Amino acid sequence: MLFLSFFANAQKNELAGNINEKKTGKAIEGAFVYIEDLKIGAVTNKEGHYKLADLPKGTYTVAIRSLGYAEVIAVVAIKGYVNYDFTLTPAPYEENEVVVTGNSMASDLRHTPQPIVEVSHDYLLQNAATNIIDALSTIPGVSGITDGQSISKPVIRGLGYNRVVVVNDGIRQEGQQWGDEFGIEVDPNAVDRVEILKGPASLVYGSDAISGVINFLPEPTLPQGHINGDLLLNYQTNNGLINTAGHIAGNLNGITFSARIDNTMAHAYQNSVDGYVFNSQFSNFNTDGTIGIHRKWGYSQLHFSYFELRTGIVDGVKDSTGAFMKHTTDDNGAPSAKEATNQELRSYTPFLINQLVKHTKVVWDNSISIGKGRIIARIGWQQNSRQENNNISIPNTSNIWYLLNTINYDFRYVSPTKNDFDYSVGVNGMKQMSQNKGTLLLIPEYDLFDLGAFAIANKKIGNLTLSGGIRYDARQFNGHDDYIDSGGNQLPANDPNAIHRFAAYSSNFNGASGSVGAAYRVSKHFYVKANIAKGFRAPNVAETGSNGIHDGTVVYEIGQSNLQPESSLELDLTPGIKTKDFNAEISVYTNNISNFIYAKGLNSLSTAGGDSLNSSTPGFGNAPVFLYDQTNAVLTGAEVMLDVHPSTAKWFDWYTAFSTVSASLQNVPDSVKYIPFTPPARLKSEITINAPKLSKTFNNAYFRIGIFYSFEQSNVYKQAYEYNGSTGVVPTSPAYTLLNAGFGSDIMNHKRKVMSVYISLNNLTDVAYIDYMSRFKYYINSINGGSQVGVNNMGRNISFKILVPLDFKH
């Protein structure tokens, strides 16, 4: 392919031109011109001139960004030398256009029928969070299932776990998504911006993208001749969080490189009811690096990353006075508990129970020009090691240890654009191998192979853009035999003391996906999008093979190997209006899922085979039993957004968003018809005051204040559960209101940016609340002879963040 592409691109292809202000005609220095599909960019000089040389010929979406101006997006055909001038309109706080990459090729969001939201780099910097999913959890339609401050699982439009695909570094992130207490292994400092695809996105990503995709994107490649870096320091008052990070990147003669190292640590968080929440502390170390080459035939990049998280697991145990208890041993070495000291509550070192997560990843990403089209080839390997220590008698032994190896592959051809028509075809999938290296077993060891083929086409007819495609997936899953002794240690099958813990089974899943949609610009200001999509999801290992105590939930789970794949049909309609004074958009949807898999509570142990169910799990007594079963499900919802930015008062911006979703099972009793962890309706409203030229010292200053209101969630799954010997039902979630604020500015010295400062103030009034999406709402604690249900979320928190740019060469 490389050999052919050299001949196909013998002609020199360049894109160059000037960028000027529309009204005055003055040249704009420092404007950034970027082609996402080629990962190449340039910066304008003092005369406003830019140049991109040695490009593969073809048609590309080009984005032009400059601080203080509305972003411009254009589709440019490149063959030979192309001169293309741009004019930018001053609009510092008006919502910019967006280039989205989550489909088959980069495209203008205005012409994309699927509901997609972009979260900018500025948003991530200006808002405080303790993990990357929490940073997104106030985006309409997005939330997270949390286990304290370090673990959060993404939920899109009411669905999470294996129904949301996370893409990082161009490939699917694979790390035991089925687990309630398992988070996402993504370094927040390595994320430049985020794309959120709402609704079935199985066309490009295959099985599991039945409710949406979260695509984490790294920083763009620097222009030719630049070497830049930055230093980051973040401190948070509530939990003593300290985050330090260093980053450097460059582009020398088409050889690009990037390197980053960072560390985060936090002690227990606190609130006005629980005080310091014992064992909620964590530490997180990350490093990553990229090396690449960019030539007229395309680019090739090799990326490496390592993520390590050590986090305590809150169990919520308190004594009669309300003090948190610490697991320990008595004088005879027997398990015991004592009150946690103030020093232990504020320690940065997690105690038992704790979890150690290591995620290593290598991705080889290539884009090779073939004629006017491109071949994209990505191959990745990732290993996820997840260990949990929960036995005080053997504190350095991992009772739970899952080791997952995944090989990802993605090969596709992207056609040139001709007569406003383009298409892409490809195959992608993965091969996985999972091992159990602990003694507390819930799922069997397994291997799977996944293969999907797809074709996607786009056609623009005037103001109408049509998009559609089809896909077919096949997955082969093999659960392995597993033999153990009475203590849970693995034994060979021929050992006379071997207990047959898991029996081997095989399952073959296949299914078709499809999507068709349209985006139509009715007038200069009004547009409408509509999309209908069919999604596909194969059952995961927990749903088909579970047989044991799920330690994170303290319930006994039973899988069924004969489960059928889920199939969804979602309809989306999104009308919107965009003017110089305000933007407004409403997105309504309904999602009907056939063969929806859920955990059905059984009335008693005897229903599923008698008391012997727990005999193979030493240390645990009887627990509620849940059997994975299937029925149909219906989800309906809406997301409404209003952004007011008067053209006569460019310093003012008022943003309001509302989201709601209803998710219910069909053909089940009313008491259990609501799908667990369906987020309540939520309202976010905030006012931002901007001062781009506050003084010679302070540029791009802002002040923001707003509220986040979570409505009561009374539609809950009422199946009984048990925790620490107490039995109850899932509590309803009362409404709560949080007052938040933030301000920041660039600090200048002789027109050069010295640093950027961001200060965020969350939950200013120190409200005590338990969010419905927190798993801590299940805890039942004895306090002063009474009963408190749940452990509260974080109280008032102030975040101080400093970003120091480093310019080595430009």
Residue pairs with C-beta under 8 A, 6 or more apart in sequence:
1 368
1 370
1 375
2 297
2 368
4 370
5 56
5 297
5 298
5 368
5 369
5 370
6 297
8 57
8 369
8 370
8 371
9 56
9 57
9 296
9 297
9 369
11 57
11 79
11 80
12 53
12 54
12 80
12 81
12 296
13 54
13 55
13 56
13 57
13 78
13 79
13 80
13 81
13 82
13 296
14 51
14 52
14 53
14 54
14 55
14 78
14 80
14 81
14 82
15 35
15 51
15 52
15 55
15 62
15 76
15 78
15 82
15 84
16 49
16 50
16 51
16 52
16 81
16 82
16 83
16 84
17 49
17 50
17 83
17 84
17 85
17 86
18 27
18 44
18 47
18 48
18 49
18 50
18 85
18 86
19 27
19 28
19 31
19 33
19 44
19 48
19 50
19 64
19 66
19 85
19 86
19 87
19 88
20 26
20 27
20 28
20 48
20 85
20 86
20 87
20 88
21 28
21 69
21 87
21 88
21 89
21 90
22 87
22 88
22 89
23 89
23 90
26 48
27 44
27 46
27 47
27 48
27 49
28 44
28 48
28 66
28 69
28 88
29 44
29 45
29 46
29 47
29 48
30 43
30 44
30 66
30 67
31 43
31 44
31 48
31 50
31 64
31 65
31 66
31 69
31 86
31 88
32 41
32 42
32 43
32 64
32 65
32 66
32 220
32 223
33 41
33 42
33 43
33 44
33 50
33 52
33 62
33 63
33 64
34 40
34 41
34 62
34 63
34 64
34 65
34 220
35 41
35 52
35 55
35 60
35 61
35 62
35 63
35 106
36 61
36 63
36 99
36 101
36 106
36 220
37 60
37 61
37 101
37 105
37 106
37 367
37 374
37 414
38 55
38 56
38 60
38 294
38 298
38 299
38 367
39 220
39 221
39 292
39 294
39 299
39 301
39 367
40 52
40 55
40 221
40 294
40 299
41 52
41 220
41 221
41 222
41 223
42 50
42 51
42 52
42 223
42 224
43 50
43 223
43 226
43 810
44 50
53 224
54 254
54 294
54 295
54 296
55 78
55 296
56 78
56 296
56 297
56 298
56 369
56 374
57 78
57 79
57 80
57 369
57 371
57 372
58 77
58 78
58 369
58 372
58 373
58 374
58 416
58 417
59 75
59 76
59 77
59 78
59 372
59 416
59 417
59 422
60 75
60 76
60 78
60 106
61 73
61 74
61 75
61 99
61 105
61 106
61 107
61 108
62 73
62 74
62 75
62 76
62 84
63 71
63 72
63 73
63 97
63 99
64 71
64 72
64 73
64 74
64 86
64 88
65 71
65 96
66 88
67 92
67 700
68 90
68 92
68 692
69 88
69 89
69 90
69 91
69 92
70 88
70 89
70 90
70 91
70 94
70 96
70 97
71 96
71 97
71 98
72 86
72 87
72 88
72 97
73 97
73 98
73 99
73 108
74 84
74 86
75 108
75 417
76 82
76 84
77 417
79 372
91 580
91 650
92 650
92 690
92 692
93 645
93 650
93 651
93 653
93 688
93 690
94 580
94 645
95 578
95 583
95 643
95 645
97 108
97 109
97 110
98 108
98 109
98 118
99 106
99 107
99 108
99 109
100 106
100 107
100 108
100 109
100 112
100 116
100 118
100 195
101 195
101 215
101 217
102 116
102 167
102 195
102 197
102 201
102 204
102 213
102 215
103 112
103 114
103 204
103 456
103 467
104 204
104 412
104 414
104 424
104 426
104 456
104 469
105 414
105 422
105 424
107 458
109 116
109 118
110 519
110 521
110 527
111 458
111 460
111 465
111 519
112 465
112 467
112 519
112 529
113 465
113 467
113 517
113 518
113 519
113 529
113 530
113 531
113 572
114 197
114 198
114 199
114 201
114 467
114 515
114 517
114 529
114 531
114 533
114 572
115 141
115 197
115 198
115 199
115 529
115 531
115 572
115 574
115 587
115 589
115 639
116 195
116 196
116 197
116 198
117 139
117 140
117 141
117 142
117 195
117 196
117 198
118 193
118 194
118 195
118 196
119 135
119 136
119 139
119 193
119 194
119 195
119 196
120 193
121 192
121 193
121 219
124 135
124 188
124 191
124 193
124 194
125 756
125 758
125 801
125 803
126 702
126 704
126 742
126 744
126 758
126 760
127 135
127 742
127 760
128 234
128 236
128 760
128 762
128 797
128 799
128 801
129 135
129 188
130 149
130 150
130 236
130 239
130 241
130 266
130 269
131 149
131 150
131 151
131 152
131 183
131 184
131 188
132 184
132 186
132 187
132 188
132 191
132 216
133 144
133 152
133 153
133 154
133 183
133 184
134 144
134 146
134 149
134 152
135 188
136 142
136 144
136 154
136 194
136 196
136 214
137 143
137 144
137 152
137 773
138 682
138 684
138 708
139 196
140 639
140 640
140 641
140 657
140 658
140 659
140 682
140 684
141 156
141 157
141 196
141 198
141 587
141 637
141 639
141 659
141 661
142 154
142 155
142 156
142 196
142 214
143 155
143 679
143 682
143 773
144 152
144 153
144 154
144 155
144 773
145 152
145 153
145 155
145 160
145 180
145 677
145 773
145 774
145 775
146 152
146 153
146 771
146 773
146 774
146 775
146 776
147 180
147 181
147 183
147 313
147 314
147 552
147 774
147 775
147 776
148 269
148 277
148 280
148 282
148 311
148 312
148 313
148 314
148 776
149 239
149 266
149 269
149 280
149 282
149 794
150 183
150 266
150 280
150 282
150 284
150 309
150 311
151 181
151 182
151 183
151 311
152 183
152 184
153 160
153 161
153 177
153 180
153 182
153 183
153 184
154 160
154 164
154 166
154 184
154 214
155 164
155 677
155 679
155 773
156 164
156 196
156 198
156 211
156 212
156 214
157 198
157 199
157 211
157 212
157 589
157 591
157 635
157 637
157 661
158 211
158 635
158 637
158 661
158 662
158 663
158 675
158 678
158 679
159 210
159 211
159 212
159 635
159 663
159 675
160 211
160 677
161 177
161 178
161 540
162 177
162 178
162 208
162 537
162 540
163 208
163 210
163 211
163 537
163 566
164 177
164 208
164 209
164 211
164 212
164 213
164 214
165 172
165 201
165 205
165 208
165 209
165 212
165 213
165 214
166 172
166 173
166 177
166 184
166 186
166 213
166 214
166 216
167 173
167 205
167 213
167 214
167 215
167 216
168 186
168 216
168 361
169 216
169 218
169 303
169 305
169 361
169 363
169 365
169 380
170 363
170 365
170 378
170 380
170 410
171 361
171 363
171 378
171 380
171 382
171 408
171 410
172 205
172 208
172 408
172 430
173 184
173 185
173 186
173 382
174 382
174 384
174 404
174 406
174 408
174 430
174 432
175 182
175 184
175 185
175 357
175 359
175 382
175 384
175 386
175 404
176 182
176 384
176 386
176 402
176 404
177 208
177 540
178 540
178 541
178 542
178 543
179 386
179 542
179 550
179 552
180 550
180 552
180 553
180 775
181 313
181 355
181 552
181 553
181 775
182 357
182 386
183 309
183 357
185 307
185 309
185 357
185 359
185 384
186 216
186 307
187 260
187 262
187 284
187 286
187 288
187 305
187 307
189 232
189 243
189 245
189 247
189 260
189 262
189 286
190 216
190 218
190 260
190 286
190 288
190 305
191 216
191 217
191 218
192 217
192 218
192 219
192 220
193 217
194 214
194 215
194 216
194 217
195 213
195 214
195 215
195 217
196 212
196 213
196 214
196 215
197 209
197 212
197 213
197 214
197 215
198 211
198 212
198 572
198 587
198 589
198 639
199 211
199 212
199 531
199 533
199 570
199 572
199 589
199 591
200 209
200 210
200 211
200 212
200 513
200 515
200 533
200 534
200 535
200 568
200 570
200 591
201 209
201 212
201 213
201 533
201 535
202 209
202 210
202 471
202 473
202 513
202 533
202 534
202 535
202 536
202 537
203 454
203 456
203 469
203 470
203 471
203 513
203 514
203 515
203 533
204 428
204 454
204 456
205 213
205 428
206 428
206 429
206 450
206 452
206 471
206 473
206 536
207 450
207 452
207 473
207 475
207 509
207 511
207 536
207 537
207 538
207 565
208 537
208 538
209 535
209 537
210 535
210 536
210 537
210 566
210 568
210 593
211 535
211 568
211 591
218 258
218 290
219 249
219 258
221 251
221 256
221 292
221 294
222 228
222 249
222 250
222 251
222 256
223 251
223 810
224 251
224 252
224 253
224 254
225 251
225 252
225 809
225 810
226 250
226 251
226 809
226 810
227 248
227 249
227 250
227 251
227 252
227 807
227 808
227 809
227 810
228 248
228 249
228 250
228 805
228 806
228 807
228 808
228 810
229 246
229 247
229 248
229 249
229 805
229 806
229 808
230 246
230 247
230 803
230 804
230 805
230 806
231 244
231 245
231 246
231 247
231 803
231 804
231 806
232 243
232 244
232 245
232 246
232 247
232 262
232 801
232 802
232 803
232 804
233 243
233 244
233 801
233 802
234 241
234 242
234 243
234 244
234 799
234 800
234 801
234 802
235 241
235 242
235 243
235 799
235 800
236 266
236 797
236 798
236 799
236 800
237 796
237 797
237 798
237 799
238 269
238 270
238 794
238 795
238 796
238 797
238 798
239 266
239 267
239 268
239 269
239 270
239 280
239 281
239 794
239 797
240 266
240 267
240 346
240 348
241 264
241 265
241 266
241 799
242 264
242 265
242 266
243 262
243 263
243 264
244 262
244 263
245 260
245 261
245 262
245 263
246 260
246 261
246 262
247 258
247 259
247 260
248 258
248 259
248 260
248 806
248 808
249 256
249 257
249 258
249 259
250 256
250 257
250 258
250 808
250 809
251 294
254 293
254 294
254 295
255 291
255 292
255 293
255 294
256 290
256 291
256 292
256 293
256 294
256 301
257 289
257 290
257 291
257 292
258 288
258 289
258 290
259 287
259 288
259 289
259 290
260 286
260 287
260 288
260 289
261 286
261 287
262 285
262 286
262 287
263 283
263 284
263 285
263 286
264 282
264 283
264 284
264 285
265 281
265 282
265 283
265 284
265 348
266 281
266 282
266 283
266 348
267 276
267 281
267 345
267 346
267 347
267 348
268 276
268 277
268 278
268 279
268 280
268 281
268 312
268 345
268 346
268 347
269 276
269 277
269 280
269 794
269 795
269 797
270 276
270 277
270 794
270 795
271 277
271 766
271 768
271 792
271 793
271 794
271 795
272 766
272 768
272 792
272 795
273 768
273 788
273 792
274 322
274 324
274 791
274 792
275 324
275 345
276 324
276 342
276 345
276 346
277 314
277 324
277 791
277 792
278 312
278 314
278 324
278 325
278 326
278 340
278 344
278 345
278 351
279 312
279 313
279 314
279 315
279 324
279 326
279 350
279 351
279 352
279 353
279 354
280 312
280 314
281 311
281 312
281 347
281 348
281 349
281 350
282 309
282 310
282 311
282 312
282 350
283 309
283 310
283 311
283 348
283 349
283 350
284 307
284 308
284 309
284 310
285 307
285 308
286 305
286 306
286 307
286 308
287 305
287 306
288 303
288 304
288 305
288 306
289 303
289 304
289 305
290 301
290 302
290 303
290 304
291 301
291 302
292 299
292 300
292 301
292 302
293 299
293 300
293 301
296 369
297 368
297 369
298 366
298 367
298 368
298 369
298 374
299 365
299 366
299 367
300 364
300 365
300 366
300 367
301 364
301 365
301 366
302 362
302 363
302 364
302 365
303 361
303 362
303 363
303 364
303 365
304 361
304 362
305 359
305 360
305 361
306 358
306 359
306 360
306 361
307 357
307 358
307 359
307 360
308 356
308 357
308 358
308 359
309 355
309 356
309 357
310 350
310 354
310 355
310 356
310 357
311 350
311 354
311 355
311 357
312 350
312 351
312 353
312 354
312 355
313 353
313 354
313 355
313 388
313 390
313 552
314 776
314 791
315 353
315 724
315 779
316 723
316 724
316 776
316 779
316 780
316 781
316 790
316 791
317 324
317 325
317 337
317 724
317 781
318 324
318 325
318 781
318 782
318 783
319 325
319 339
319 782
320 782
320 783
320 784
320 785
321 783
321 784
322 781
322 783
322 784
322 788
323 339
323 340
324 339
324 340
324 345
325 337
325 338
325 339
325 340
326 337
326 338
326 339
326 340
326 344
326 351
327 335
327 336
327 337
327 351
327 352
327 353
327 392
328 335
328 336
328 337
328 338
328 392
329 335
329 336
329 392
329 393
330 336
333 393
335 391
335 392
335 393
344 351
352 389
352 390
352 391
352 392
352 395
353 388
353 389
353 390
354 388
354 389
355 386
355 387
355 388
355 389
356 385
356 386
356 387
356 388
356 389
356 398
357 384
357 385
357 386
357 387
358 383
358 384
358 385
359 382
359 383
359 384
359 385
360 382
360 383
361 380
361 381
361 382
361 383
362 380
362 381
362 382
363 378
363 379
363 380
363 408
364 377
364 378
364 379
364 380
365 377
365 378
366 375
366 376
366 377
366 378
367 374
367 375
367 376
367 377
368 374
368 375
368 376
368 377
370 413
371 416
372 416
373 413
373 414
373 415
373 416
374 413
374 414
375 411
375 412
375 413
375 414
376 410
376 411
376 412
376 413
376 414
376 426
377 410
377 411
378 408
378 409
378 410
378 411
379 407
379 408
379 409
379 410
380 406
380 407
380 408
380 409
381 405
381 406
381 407
381 408
382 405
382 406
382 408
383 403
383 404
383 405
383 406
384 402
384 403
384 404
384 406
385 401
385 402
385 403
385 404
386 400
386 401
386 402
386 403
386 404
387 398
387 400
387 401
387 438
388 398
388 399
388 400
388 401
388 438
388 551
389 395
389 396
389 397
389 398
389 399
390 399
390 400
390 440
390 551
391 397
391 399
391 619
397 439
398 437
398 438
399 438
399 439
399 440
399 551
400 438
400 440
400 442
400 551
401 436
401 437
401 438
402 434
402 435
402 436
402 437
402 438
402 443
403 434
403 435
403 436
403 437
404 432
404 433
404 434
404 435
405 432
405 433
405 434
406 430
406 431
406 432
407 430
407 431
407 432
408 428
408 429
408 430
409 427
409 428
409 429
409 430
410 426
410 427
410 428
411 426
411 427
411 428
412 424
412 425
412 426
412 427
412 428
413 424
413 425
413 426
414 422
414 424
415 422
415 423
415 424
416 422
420 459
420 460
420 461
421 457
421 458
421 459
421 460
422 457
422 458
423 455
423 456
423 457
423 458
424 455
424 456
424 457
425 453
425 454
425 455
425 456
426 453
426 454
427 451
427 452
427 453
427 454
428 452
428 454
429 449
429 450
429 451
429 452
429 473
430 448
430 449
430 450
431 447
431 448
431 449
431 450
432 446
432 447
432 448
432 449
432 450
433 446
433 447
434 443
434 445
434 446
434 447
434 541
435 445
436 443
436 444
436 445
436 482
436 490
438 488
439 484
439 487
439 488
439 489
440 488
440 548
440 549
440 551
440 617
441 482
441 484
441 488
441 501
441 502
441 548
441 616
442 542
442 546
442 547
442 548
442 549
442 550
442 551
442 557
443 541
443 542
443 545
443 546
443 548
443 559
444 479
444 480
444 481
444 482
444 501
444 502
444 504
444 541
444 545
444 547
445 479
445 480
445 482
445 502
446 477
446 478
446 479
446 480
446 541
446 545
447 477
447 478
447 480
448 475
448 476
448 477
448 478
449 475
449 476
450 473
450 474
450 475
450 538
451 473
451 474
451 475
452 471
452 472
452 473
452 474
453 471
453 472
454 469
454 470
454 471
454 472
454 513
455 469
455 470
455 471
456 467
456 468
456 469
457 467
457 468
457 469
458 465
458 466
458 467
459 465
459 466
459 467
460 466
463 520
463 521
463 522
464 518
464 519
464 520
464 521
465 518
465 519
465 520
466 516
466 517
466 518
467 515
467 516
467 517
467 518
467 519
468 514
468 515
468 516
468 517
469 514
469 515
470 512
470 513
470 514
471 512
471 513
471 514
471 536
472 510
472 511
472 512
472 513
473 509
473 510
473 511
473 512
473 513
473 536
473 538
474 508
474 509
474 510
475 508
475 509
475 510
475 538
476 506
476 507
476 508
477 506
477 507
477 508
477 509
477 538
477 541
477 544
478 504
478 505
478 506
479 502
479 503
479 504
479 505
479 506
479 507
479 541
479 544
479 545
479 561
480 502
480 504
481 493
481 500
481 502
481 503
481 504
482 490
482 500
482 501
482 502
483 490
483 491
483 492
483 493
483 495
483 498
483 499
483 500
483 501
484 490
484 491
484 498
484 499
484 501
484 616
485 491
485 495
485 497
485 498
485 499
486 497
486 499
486 618
487 618
488 616
488 617
488 618
491 497
491 498
492 498
499 616
501 547
501 616
502 545
502 547
505 544
505 545
505 561
507 539
507 544
507 561
507 562
509 538
509 539
509 565
510 565
511 536
511 538
511 565
511 567
512 534
512 536
513 533
513 534
513 535
513 536
514 533
514 534
515 531
515 532
515 533
515 534
516 531
516 532
516 533
517 529
517 530
517 531
517 532
517 533
517 572
518 529
518 530
518 531
519 527
519 528
519 529
520 527
520 528
520 529
521 527
522 528
525 577
525 578
525 579
526 575
526 576
526 577
527 575
527 576
527 577
527 578
528 573
528 574
528 575
528 576
529 572
529 573
529 574
529 575
529 576
530 571
530 572
530 573
530 574
531 571
531 572
532 569
532 570
532 571
532 572
533 568
533 569
533 570
533 572
534 567
534 568
534 569
535 566
535 567
535 568
535 569
535 570
536 565
536 566
536 567
536 568
537 565
537 566
537 568
538 565
539 563
539 564
539 565
539 566
539 597
539 628
541 559
542 557
542 559
542 628
543 559
543 560
543 563
543 597
543 628
544 559
544 560
544 561
544 563
544 628
545 559
545 561
546 557
546 558
546 559
546 628
547 557
547 558
547 559
548 556
548 557
548 616
548 617
549 555
549 556
549 557
549 614
549 617
549 620
549 623
550 556
550 557
552 775
554 620
554 623
554 722
554 723
555 623
555 624
555 625
555 626
555 721
555 722
556 605
556 613
556 614
556 623
556 624
556 625
556 626
557 599
557 625
557 626
557 627
557 628
558 608
558 625
558 626
558 627
558 628
559 628
560 627
560 628
560 629
563 595
563 597
563 628
563 630
564 595
564 630
565 595
566 593
566 594
566 595
566 596
566 597
567 593
567 594
567 595
568 591
568 592
568 593
568 594
569 591
569 592
569 593
570 589
570 590
570 591
570 592
571 589
571 590
572 587
572 588
572 589
573 587
573 588
573 589
574 585
574 586
574 587
574 588
575 585
575 586
576 583
576 584
576 585
576 586
577 583
577 584
577 585
580 647
581 644
581 645
581 646
581 647
582 642
582 643
582 644
582 645
582 646
583 641
583 642
583 643
583 645
584 641
584 642
584 643
585 640
585 641
586 638
586 639
586 640
586 641
587 638
587 639
587 640
588 637
588 638
589 635
589 636
589 637
589 638
590 634
590 635
590 636
591 634
591 635
591 636
592 632
592 633
592 634
593 632
593 633
593 634
593 635
594 632
595 630
595 631
595 632
596 630
596 631
596 632
596 633
596 665
597 628
597 629
597 630
598 628
598 629
598 630
598 631
598 633
598 665
598 675
599 626
599 627
599 628
599 629
600 626
600 627
600 628
600 629
600 672
601 624
601 625
601 626
601 672
601 719
601 720
602 608
602 624
602 625
602 626
602 627
604 625
605 611
605 613
605 614
605 622
605 625
607 625
608 625
608 627
611 622
613 625
614 620
614 621
614 622
614 623
623 722
624 719
624 720
624 721
624 722
626 719
631 665
631 666
631 667
631 668
632 665
632 666
632 667
633 663
633 664
633 665
633 666
633 675
634 663
634 664
634 666
635 661
635 662
635 663
635 664
635 675
636 661
636 662
637 659
637 660
637 661
637 662
638 658
638 659
638 660
639 657
639 658
639 659
640 657
640 658
640 659
641 655
641 656
641 657
642 654
642 655
642 656
642 657
643 653
643 654
643 655
643 656
644 652
644 653
644 654
644 655
645 652
645 653
645 654
646 652
650 690
651 689
651 690
651 691
652 687
652 688
652 689
652 690
653 687
653 688
653 690
654 685
654 686
654 687
654 688
655 684
655 685
655 686
655 687
655 688
655 706
656 683
656 684
656 685
656 686
657 683
657 684
657 685
658 681
658 682
658 683
658 684
659 679
659 681
659 682
660 681
660 682
660 711
661 678
661 679
662 678
662 715
663 674
663 675
663 678
664 673
664 674
664 675
664 715
665 672
665 673
665 674
665 675
666 673
671 718
671 719
672 717
672 718
672 719
674 715
674 716
674 717
675 717
676 716
676 717
676 730
677 772
677 773
678 713
678 715
679 713
679 772
679 773
680 710
680 711
680 712
680 713
680 733
680 735
680 772
681 710
681 711
682 708
682 709
682 710
682 711
683 707
683 708
683 709
683 711
684 706
684 707
684 708
684 709
685 706
685 707
686 704
686 705
686 706
686 707
686 740
687 704
687 705
687 706
688 702
688 703
688 704
689 702
689 703
689 704
690 700
690 701
690 702
691 698
691 700
691 701
691 702
692 699
692 700
692 701
693 699
694 701
694 745
696 748
697 747
697 748
697 749
698 745
698 746
698 747
698 748
699 745
699 746
699 748
699 753
700 745
700 746
701 743
701 744
701 745
701 746
702 742
702 743
702 744
702 745
703 741
703 742
703 743
704 741
704 742
704 743
705 739
705 740
705 741
705 742
706 739
706 740
706 741
707 737
707 738
707 739
707 740
708 737
708 738
708 740
709 735
709 736
709 737
709 738
710 733
710 735
710 736
710 737
710 769
710 771
710 772
711 735
712 732
712 733
712 734
712 735
713 732
713 733
713 772
714 732
714 733
716 729
716 730
716 731
716 732
716 733
717 730
718 729
718 730
719 729
719 730
720 727
720 728
720 729
721 727
721 728
721 729
721 730
721 778
723 778
723 779
723 780
724 779
724 780
726 780
728 780
728 789
730 777
730 778
731 777
731 789
731 790
733 770
733 771
733 772
733 777
734 769
736 767
736 769
736 771
737 767
738 762
738 763
738 765
738 767
738 769
739 763
739 764
739 765
740 760
740 761
740 762
740 763
740 764
741 760
741 761
741 764
742 758
742 759
742 760
742 761
743 759
744 756
744 757
744 758
744 759
744 801
745 756
745 757
746 753
746 755
746 756
747 753
747 754
747 755
747 756
747 757
748 754
753 805
754 804
755 802
755 803
755 804
755 805
756 802
756 803
756 805
757 800
757 801
757 802
758 799
758 800
758 801
758 802
758 803
759 798
759 799
759 800
759 801
760 798
760 799
760 801
761 796
761 797
761 798
761 799
762 794
762 796
762 797
762 798
762 799
763 794
763 795
763 796
763 797
764 796
765 796
766 795
766 796
767 795
768 792
768 795
769 792
769 793
770 776
770 777
770 790
770 791
770 792
770 793
771 777
771 793
774 790
774 791
774 793
776 790
776 791
776 792
776 793
777 789
777 790
778 790
779 789
779 790
779 791
780 787
780 788
780 789
781 787
781 788
781 789
781 791
